[in-house]
Amino acid sequence: MSRKRYTVEAIVRMLREAEVELSMGMTVKQVSRKLGINEQTYYRWRKEYGGLRTN
């Protein structure tokens, strides 16, 4: 299986989408499946890129 590489902007956009979905009652497992990433990847991205915002 090939590895996908995401830009910082794409990661921040996905994290914002995940925040919206989580606020609507979805679980992290459901959100990560919808985004096409691993649950651990979500937590790692949130730790690393959680405070960033795009213009």
N, C-alpha and C positions, 0 to 999 in steps of 0.2 A: 504494500500500500504506500503510495507516494505521500509525502508530507506537504501540507499546504502552508504557505507563508503569507501572513497578513501584514498590511501596512499599519502603522500606528493609528492613522485616521480610521481605518476599518475596524480596528480593535476597539477604539473609543466609541464608535458608532454602535457596535455590537453590544458593548457594555451598557450603553444608554437604553438600547432596545430591551436588554435583559432587565434593567431596573423597572421599566414600564410593565413588562410581563409579570415580574415578581410582585409588584404592587397590586396587580389584578388578581393575585392569588395562586399563580402557577408556582410549582416547586423548581428548585435549581436544576434538578434532573430533567424536568420537562423543558425548561428554557434552554439548557445546553443541547438537548437533542434537537430542538427547533433550530438553533443556530448552527448545528452541525459540528459542534466541538465537544470535547470531553469535559466532564464535570470538574476535573482537576485543573484543566486549562482555564476554565471560567474563574476559579478561585485564584490561580496564579496571575491571570490578567488583571483581575480586580485589585490584587495587592500591588501590582506593578504600575498599572495605568489608571487606577480608580480615580485619582485626583485630577487627571488631565481633561481638558476641554478643547474642542475644535472651534475654529473661527467660523 
